Structure formats: C-alpha cells, structure tokens
Amino acid sequence: MARYVNTIRSARSQTDAFDFMADLRNFEQWDPGVRQVTQITGDGGGADADFDVVVDAPRGGLTLRYHTPIHEPPNRVVVRARSRLFTSIDTITVQADGQSSINLIGRTIVVTGATSGLGRHAAQRFAAAGATVVISGRDRAKADRVKAEISAETGSKTIDIAIADMGELDQVRNLAEALRAKHERIDVLVHNAGALSAERGTTSDGFEATVASQVLGPFLLTSLLVDRLAAAAPGRVIAISSGSMYATGLTTDHLQMEQHEYRGTEQYARAKRAQVTLNEAMGPTSSERRSRVPGDAPWVGRHPWSQDIPTDIPQDHRAFAPISRAGRRHHGVARR
C-alpha cells in the first residue's frame, strides 16, 4: 500500500476551505492531474455524494468513481475512489494555521532550549495540540517573548516558563524543584538545549560547557524528575541528537577535551555520542531500567533550519553503522 501526504496552504477561512475541498466539482482547480468531474449523486459536497473523475493516465484518461463516506465539516472529508485498476482512499483534513490534528490536551511537556530553532518549533507544535508546555531557556526576556509569540500563534493559555542554564547543575536542580512544585506529572521531557562552541568554556562546577549542558545537565534533570515521569504512565524522555556523533567514538575516560586539544566539532560529537548512549542505557530494555526511567527514550530530530521539511529518516543510521567507531550500534537514531 502506498501512502502520499500533501499540504496546501490557503488564504481562505477554515470553513470556506473545507467547503471548497469537499465539493469535488472543484477538483480540477486544485489538482492538475484531473481533466473532468461529473457529479452523479448529491448536490455538491456532502455525505454519500458520488462523482466520476477523469484523471490523466499514460494511455489517455482514466475514470474513477469517487464516493464520500465521511463528511465532517469543517475538519475532515474522506473520499473513496474506484477504477478498473485500483481502489484508493483519500482523507482531506482542513485546519486553521496554528491548529493541530493531534490532541495533547491534559499532557504536560517540558522543552529545554525552547526559545529558538528546533526547540521553539517543537514547543509551538505541542502548544497547538493543546498540551501544557513549559518553555525552558537561559534568558527570561527571550523566554517571555517566545511565550507571547507562541500564545498568539496557537491561542494556547497553558504555556509556562522555567529559566535555567542546563550546563549549570545548581540551576538544573532549581529547575527540577520548580517543575516538581508545579506539576504532579510530566508526560514528555525534551532535552534540546545545547550548542556547538568554537571556544572551550567551563561551567562554575569546572566541567567543559558542551558536556555539561548536553550530557550532565540532562541526566541530572531526568533523574530528579523520574517520579513525575512515572506518574504519566508512561512518560517519555527525548534527547535531540545529531548525525555528527558518527564522526567519533565514545571515550568515557576522555569525554571532556582539554584546552590544548579542543575542537568544537569534535567535542560536540563526543557529547552527542555520550547523550545517545546514555539514553539507550536508561531506556526500557529491562524491568529494572523501566523502574528508573519509565517509557522509551527516542531521539529523532533535525537541524533548526530544516524543521519544516518532512525528512525524518529513522533508518539512516544503518548506512553509517559499519564506519561508526563506537563499541555498539545505536538503533533508533536519526539525524538532527
């Protein structure tokens, strides 16, 4: 079975767009492959309407009989097409910008590094789906602005702010305490904070900044929120990783690069490798691990500049596995 997905943006209102799309007499105006449409039963769009639709085919036109078994204005219409060669089912979903077909009402989702890039985009999508979203970032003014923007974009009134630098462990502890005080359960914890730094930096605890913010901080925050994640039954812990991890192996005794050898890309790759390995170790591969960190820990993402491109490739790691220098392969990894 083949599955195709297409998105069309329109300046029409949701109701007008639905009425236009659900009335297959308009098919020719939005599908260039349609030659002619003739209504057989019904009057325009509606449940149980039937149409003969002539589409382009390699040897001339092909006629399909379209039937509308489901008609749910202004959100969804399902049409079934039959021909002498095949049968297909099309689902047309219409939603206003900022809305989501996914229902996350009642869920609490914490996103670190949520004031820009992929983190902001994820927070916006979660809010659009009705979740209570906690935007975590280092800069309160920026977090306030992003909260206002996402609220305006989605209409959400359930967006909170929590300020912390994920590389500063005392701030991470304070973040966990604030989250625990306000939320009895956390359904999803997204570790997105982090950056590739050309210059070596250290935290107040003396750790290299990249490792602190992308390995130590996320591990500490997850550990301090285990019971809140368990209360979601099951909670989810998601770490946004990067394909750059394939450029290095995991050296636990030399994870932090010293000043004389420091290269930002190498340190970033080491941190991402450690992050993925740590997530795998904490995942639900046994009942004992499940008691520590409930739920699975997927890590699928893309660079912020590609956040709107539908290119999730959950098996691309297999092509890299033979040249990966880690001691084991990490299934479930996709590129950031």
C-alpha positions in Angstrom: 0.0 0.0 0.0 1.4 3.4 -1.0 0.7 6.5 1.2 1.1 10.0 0.0 0.8 13.2 2.0 0.5 16.7 0.6 -0.2 20.1 2.2 -1.9 23.0 0.6 -1.9 26.5 2.2 -4.8 28.8 1.5 -5.9 32.3 2.4 -9.5 31.1 2.8 -11.1 30.6 6.2 -11.2 27.1 7.5 -15.0 26.8 6.7 -14.6 28.2 3.2 -11.5 26.0 2.5 -13.4 22.9 3.7 -16.5 23.6 1.6 -14.2 24.2 -1.5 -12.2 21.0 -1.0 -15.1 18.7 0.0 -17.0 19.7 -3.2 -15.2 17.5 -5.7 -16.7 19.6 -8.6 -13.7 21.9 -7.7 -11.2 19.1 -8.1 -9.8 20.5 -11.4 -8.9 23.8 -9.7 -6.5 22.3 -7.2 -5.3 19.0 -8.8 -3.6 19.5 -12.1 -4.0 15.8 -12.9 -7.8 16.0 -13.1 -9.4 16.5 -16.5 -13.1 16.5 -15.8 -15.5 16.0 -12.9 -19.2 15.0 -13.2 -21.4 14.7 -10.2 -23.5 11.5 -10.2 -25.5 11.8 -6.9 -26.0 14.6 -4.4 -25.6 18.3 -4.9 -22.0 19.5 -4.3 -20.1 18.2 -1.3 -21.8 16.1 1.4 -22.0 12.6 2.8 -22.7 9.9 0.2 -22.1 12.2 -2.8 -20.7 10.4 -5.9 -18.6 11.8 -8.7 -17.0 10.5 -11.9 -13.5 11.9 -12.1 -11.4 11.6 -15.2 -7.6 11.8 -14.5 -4.5 11.8 -16.6 -3.1 8.4 -17.3 -0.3 7.1 -19.5 -2.7 5.9 -22.2 -5.3 8.6 -22.0 -7.8 9.4 -19.4 -8.8 7.1 -16.6 -12.2 7.4 -15.0 -12.6 6.9 -11.2 -15.9 6.8 -9.3 -15.5 8.9 -6.1 -17.7 8.3 -3.1 -17.8 10.4 0.1 -18.4 8.0 3.0 -17.4 10.5 5.7 -18.1 14.2 5.7 -17.3 16.1 8.9 -17.3 19.9 8.3 -15.2 21.9 8.8 -12.4 19.5 9.6 -12.4 16.2 7.6 -13.8 14.5 4.5 -12.9 11.0 3.3 -13.4 10.0 -0.3 -13.0 6.6 -1.8 -12.1 6.2 -5.4 -12.6 3.0 -7.5 -11.4 2.3 -11.1 -10.9 -0.8 -13.1 -7.3 -0.8 -12.0 -7.2 0.1 -8.3 -9.0 1.5 -5.3 -7.8 4.4 -3.2 -8.9 6.3 -0.1 -8.2 10.0 0.3 -8.5 11.8 3.6 -8.7 15.6 3.3 -8.1 17.4 6.6 -8.6 21.1 6.9 -7.3 23.1 9.9 -6.5 26.7 10.6 -2.9 27.8 10.9 -1.7 27.1 14.5 -4.2 24.2 14.9 -3.1 20.6 15.2 -4.8 17.3 14.3 -3.0 15.8 17.3 -4.8 16.0 20.7 -2.4 16.6 23.6 -4.9 18.2 25.9 -4.1 17.3 29.5 -0.4 16.4 28.7 2.5 18.3 30.2 5.6 18.7 28.1 8.9 20.3 29.1 11.2 21.5 26.4 14.7 22.8 27.2 16.4 25.2 24.7 12.9 26.2 23.6 13.5 29.8 22.8 14.8 29.3 19.2 15.3 26.8 16.4 14.0 23.3 16.8 13.1 23.7 20.4 10.8 26.7 19.7 9.2 24.9 16.8 8.5 21.8 18.9 7.1 24.0 21.7 4.8 25.7 19.2 3.5 22.4 17.8 2.9 21.0 21.3 1.0 24.1 22.3 -1.1 24.0 19.1 -2.0 20.4 20.0 -3.4 21.6 23.4 -0.5 20.5 25.7 0.6 22.4 28.7 4.1 23.4 27.6 7.0 24.5 29.8 9.5 26.6 27.8 12.9 26.4 29.4 15.7 28.7 28.5 18.6 30.7 29.9 17.2 34.2 29.1 14.0 35.2 30.8 13.3 38.2 28.5 13.7 35.9 25.4 11.5 33.2 27.0 8.8 35.8 27.8 8.8 36.9 24.2 8.6 33.4 22.8 5.8 32.5 25.2 3.8 35.6 24.0 4.5 34.7 20.3 3.5 31.0 20.6 0.4 32.0 22.6 -0.6 34.4 19.8 0.1 31.8 17.1 -1.8 29.0 18.8 -4.3 30.6 21.1 -2.8 28.5 24.0 -3.2 29.7 27.5 -1.3 26.9 29.0 2.3 27.9 28.4 4.8 28.3 31.3 8.3 29.5 31.6 11.2 27.9 33.6 14.7 29.6 33.5 17.9 27.5 33.7 21.2 27.0 32.1 21.4 23.3 31.5 25.2 23.3 32.0 24.9 24.8 35.5 24.0 21.9 37.7 22.7 24.1 40.6 20.3 25.8 38.1 19.2 22.4 36.9 18.4 21.3 40.4 16.4 24.5 40.9 14.6 23.9 37.6 13.7 20.4 38.8 12.4 21.7 42.1 10.3 24.3 40.3 8.8 21.7 37.9 8.1 19.3 40.8 6.3 22.0 42.8 4.0 22.9 39.9 3.4 19.6 38.1 2.4 16.3 39.6 3.1 14.5 36.3 5.3 15.2 33.3 4.4 13.4 30.1 7.3 14.3 28.0 10.7 15.8 28.8 12.6 17.1 25.7 16.3 17.7 26.0 17.0 20.1 23.2 19.3 22.7 24.9 22.9 22.8 23.6 25.2 24.4 21.1 28.4 23.8 19.2 31.0 26.2 20.6 34.2 27.1 18.8 35.9 28.2 22.0 36.3 25.9 25.0 34.2 27.0 28.0 33.8 25.8 31.6 30.9 25.9 34.0 31.0 27.1 37.6 31.4 23.4 38.6 34.6 23.1 36.4 33.1 20.9 33.7 33.6 21.5 30.0 30.5 23.5 28.9 29.3 21.3 26.0 29.4 18.1 28.0 27.8 19.8 31.0 24.8 21.2 29.0 24.2 18.2 26.8 25.1 15.2 29.0 25.4 16.0 32.7 22.5 18.5 32.9 20.0 16.4 31.0 21.0 13.3 33.0 20.6 15.2 36.3 17.2 16.7 35.3 15.8 13.4 34.2 17.0 11.7 37.4 15.3 14.3 39.5 12.0 14.0 37.6 11.7 10.2 37.5 8.7 10.1 39.7 6.9 12.8 37.7 7.6 10.9 34.5 6.4 7.7 36.1 3.2 9.4 37.1 2.4 10.0 33.4 2.4 6.1 32.9 4.4 6.1 30.7 6.5 9.3 30.5 8.8 10.0 27.6 12.3 11.3 27.6 13.5 12.6 24.2 17.0 13.8 23.5 17.7 15.7 20.3 20.9 14.3 19.0 23.0 14.9 15.8 24.4 12.9 13.0 27.8 14.4 13.9 28.1 11.8 16.6 29.1 9.3 13.8 32.4 11.2 13.5 33.7 10.0 16.8 33.7 7.1 19.2 32.7 7.1 22.8 35.6 7.6 25.2 34.2 7.8 28.7 37.6 8.4 30.3 38.3 11.3 28.0 34.9 12.8 27.3 35.9 16.4 28.1 38.6 17.8 25.8 41.3 19.9 27.3 42.2 23.4 26.1 45.3 22.4 24.1 43.4 19.8 22.1 39.9 21.5 22.0 38.0 21.4 18.7 34.4 22.5 18.9 33.1 20.0 16.3 34.9 17.1 18.0 33.7 18.0 21.5 30.1 18.4 20.2 30.3 14.9 18.5 31.6 13.3 21.7 28.8 14.9 23.8 26.2 13.7 21.3 27.6 10.2 21.2 27.5 10.1 25.1 24.0 11.6 25.1 22.6 8.8 22.8 24.5 6.1 24.6 23.2 7.3 28.0 19.6 7.4 26.6 19.9 3.9 25.4 21.3 2.7 28.7 18.4 4.4 30.5 15.7 3.1 28.1 13.1 0.4 29.0 15.2 -2.7 27.9 14.5 -4.3 31.2 12.0 -4.1 34.0 14.8 -2.8 36.3 15.6 0.1 33.9 11.9 0.8 33.4 11.6 1.4 37.1 14.3 4.1 37.0 13.2 5.9 33.9 9.8 5.0 32.6 8.9 4.9 28.9 11.2 4.8 26.0 13.7 7.5 25.0 13.5 8.2 21.3 15.9 10.7 19.9 14.8 11.9 16.4 15.3 15.4 15.2 16.7 17.7 12.5 18.7 20.9 12.4 16.5 24.0 13.1 16.9 25.2 9.5 15.1 22.0 8.3 12.4 22.0 10.9 9.6 22.3 8.3 11.0 19.7 5.9 9.4 16.3 6.2 12.7 14.3 6.2 12.5 12.0 9.2 14.7 9.1 8.2 14.6 6.7 11.1 16.9 4.1 9.4 19.6 6.3 8.1 21.9 5.2 10.9 22.3 1.8 9.3 24.3 3.2 6.5 26.8 4.7 9.0 27.0 1.7 11.3 29.9 -0.1 9.5 32.1 3.0 9.9 30.9 4.1 13.3 33.7 3.8 15.9 31.5 3.2 18.9 31.6 -0.2 20.5 27.9 -0.9 19.6 25.3 0.3 17.2 22.6 2.7 18.4 19.2 1.7 16.9 16.6 4.3 16.7 18.9 7.2 15.8 18.0 9.7 13.2 19.9 12.8 12.0 19.5 16.2 13.6 
